[in-house]
Amino acid sequence: MSEFIDIILSNKIYLLILVCLTGAIVFLIIKKLLKLLVYAAIILLAFLAYIYYTGETVGSVLKPVEKALEKAGEAVK
């Protein structure tokens, strides 16, 4: 393993390729995380708009969800 690292560090072309690949991988991961964050923000805004439009409280909207989660947990057990 140390030979592999020495080869990469001694040759500038290999080092450049490794840096480019690492940068591309990091960029793609950040891009996917940002896309996920945008989707979560859209869903949150839609939920808040629904609560505002209907005039209900957050607790009353989430009670059926909590009951469904409890039933699912019991079914798994």
TAPE-V447653 format. One record per pair of residues at least 4 apart in sequence whose ideal C-beta (glycine too) atoms are under 6 Angstrom apart, sorted by the first residue. I is the first residue (numbers start at 1). J is the second residue. Records with the same first field share a line. If there is no record, write none. Layout:
BEGIN
I: J  J
END
This chain:
BEGIN
6: 10
8: 14  15  18
49: 53
51: 56
56: 60  61
END
